[in-house]
Amino acid sequence: MPSTKVSSKHQVTLPSEARRRLGIQPGDRLSVEVTEDALVLRVRSARPSVRLRGLGRGSWAGLDPVEEIRTLREQADEQR
């Protein structure tokens, strides 16, 4: 398993095998996730739409979207 060392500036160098396998290029962004005993790096998409995909997942959990919109429209009409 490849390893890396933390520099005095707290920087790490990604092993070349890992960079090649994942197609990581200079300037690419990585997401950092800290778990209980690990640091997980993931390649971030350059397109914001891809990074935001799934952000609202579960927002409508337990709700009927059609009924919820009807209720909001009725409330707006009452305020006019």
URJO-V305802 format. One line per field, one symbol per residue. psi: psi as a letter, one per 30 degrees, with the letter a starting at -180 (. if undefined). Layout:
psi=???
This chain:
psi=klllkklfghllkkkeeeeeefhklkflkkkkkjaegljkkkkkkfkeeeefkgegkfegkgljeeeeeeeeeeeeeff.
